Amino acid sequence: GIAPAQVGTEGLELLGLSEMTRQQGATELDRRVILYTAQSADGMPGRMRLQVNWHGSDGQFISTQIEIVEVGLEPRTYPLLAVAPTGATQAYVYATLPDDHSGRVLLRSITVAGP
């Protein structure tokens, strides 16, 4: 799970590769917009990776969907249109720091926009 020290009253501080933050059925998420709300946690602009890993009914990984966004000093919402590949039954939603990023990002929330 997510280390309690990472979670504060303002949200989850991303520290490199974060734990999964949301699991959902692929059909519930397909063609829906995932809304990530985040901001810098150290007063410096940074980057965040929005990611969905798609898995089949047998639990096998099918594919991933990744977008890198620039995160500013003020809270902002970053959308990602989720598109499930053929055969996907589960979606694992992540928010992480990109591999080459050493800054700090505060993830305030992840929600799914209404239909």
C-alpha positions as CSV (number, residue, x, y, z in Angstrom):
1,G,0.0,0.0,0.0
2,I,0.9,3.7,0.1
3,A,3.2,4.7,3.0
4,P,1.2,6.7,5.6
5,A,4.1,9.3,5.7
6,Q,3.3,10.2,2.1
7,V,-0.3,11.0,2.8
8,G,-1.1,14.4,4.4
9,T,-4.2,16.5,4.8
10,E,-3.5,18.1,1.4
11,G,-3.0,14.8,-0.5
12,L,-0.4,12.2,-1.4
13,E,3.2,13.3,-2.0
14,L,4.6,11.4,-5.0
15,L,8.0,9.9,-4.3
16,G,9.3,8.3,-7.5
17,L,7.3,5.2,-8.5
18,S,4.1,5.4,-6.4
19,E,1.8,2.6,-5.5
20,M,-1.3,2.2,-7.5
21,T,-3.9,4.8,-6.5
22,R,-7.0,3.4,-8.1
23,Q,-8.3,0.1,-9.5
24,Q,-11.4,0.0,-11.7
25,G,-13.2,-2.3,-14.2
26,A,-12.1,-1.5,-17.7
27,T,-15.6,-1.0,-19.0
28,E,-16.4,1.5,-16.3
29,L,-13.3,3.6,-17.3
30,D,-13.2,3.1,-21.1
31,R,-13.6,6.4,-22.9
32,R,-13.9,8.3,-19.7
33,V,-11.7,11.2,-18.6
34,I,-9.6,10.7,-15.5
35,L,-8.9,13.9,-13.7
36,Y,-5.7,14.2,-11.7
37,T,-5.4,17.3,-9.5
38,A,-1.8,18.1,-8.4
39,Q,0.8,20.8,-7.7
40,S,4.4,21.1,-6.9
41,A,5.3,20.1,-3.3
42,D,8.6,21.8,-3.1
43,G,8.0,25.3,-4.6
44,M,9.6,24.3,-8.0
45,P,7.7,23.4,-11.2
46,G,7.9,19.7,-11.9
47,R,6.5,16.9,-13.9
48,M,4.1,14.0,-13.2
49,R,3.3,10.9,-15.1
50,L,-0.4,10.0,-15.6
51,Q,-0.7,6.3,-16.2
52,V,-3.2,3.5,-16.7
53,N,-2.2,-0.1,-16.9
54,W,-4.7,-2.4,-18.6
55,H,-5.0,-6.1,-17.7
56,G,-7.1,-9.0,-19.0
57,S,-9.4,-11.3,-17.1
58,D,-6.5,-13.7,-16.5
59,G,-4.6,-10.8,-14.8
60,Q,-2.1,-10.5,-17.6
61,F,-0.8,-7.1,-18.5
62,I,-2.1,-5.9,-21.9
63,S,-0.8,-2.4,-22.3
64,T,-0.2,0.9,-20.7
65,Q,-1.3,4.4,-21.4
66,I,1.1,7.2,-20.2
67,E,1.1,11.0,-20.4
68,I,3.7,13.3,-18.9
69,V,2.4,16.7,-17.7
70,E,4.1,19.9,-16.4
71,V,3.0,20.6,-12.8
72,G,3.0,24.1,-11.5
73,L,3.0,25.8,-8.1
74,E,-0.8,26.1,-7.9
75,P,-3.2,23.2,-7.8
76,R,-4.4,22.3,-11.4
77,T,-6.4,19.5,-12.9
78,Y,-4.8,17.4,-15.6
79,P,-7.1,15.2,-17.8
80,L,-6.3,11.8,-19.3
81,L,-8.8,10.2,-21.7
82,A,-8.8,6.5,-20.9
83,V,-9.2,4.1,-23.8
84,A,-9.3,0.4,-23.0
85,P,-7.6,-1.9,-25.4
86,T,-9.4,-5.0,-26.7
87,G,-9.5,-7.7,-24.0
88,A,-9.0,-5.4,-21.0
89,T,-11.1,-6.1,-17.9
90,Q,-9.2,-4.2,-15.3
91,A,-7.6,-0.7,-15.2
92,Y,-4.9,0.2,-12.7
93,V,-4.6,4.0,-12.4
94,Y,-1.3,5.5,-11.3
95,A,0.2,8.9,-10.7
96,T,4.0,8.8,-10.5
97,L,7.1,11.0,-11.1
98,P,8.7,10.4,-14.4
99,D,11.9,8.3,-14.3
100,D,14.2,11.3,-14.8
101,H,12.4,13.6,-12.3
102,S,13.7,14.3,-8.9
103,G,11.3,17.0,-7.7
104,R,8.3,16.6,-5.4
105,V,4.7,16.6,-6.5
106,L,1.6,16.7,-4.3
107,L,-1.3,14.7,-5.7
108,R,-4.5,16.1,-4.4
109,S,-7.0,13.8,-6.0
110,I,-7.9,11.4,-8.8
111,T,-11.5,11.3,-10.0
112,V,-13.4,10.2,-13.1
113,A,-15.4,12.7,-14.9
114,G,-19.1,12.0,-15.3
115,P,-20.5,10.5,-18.5
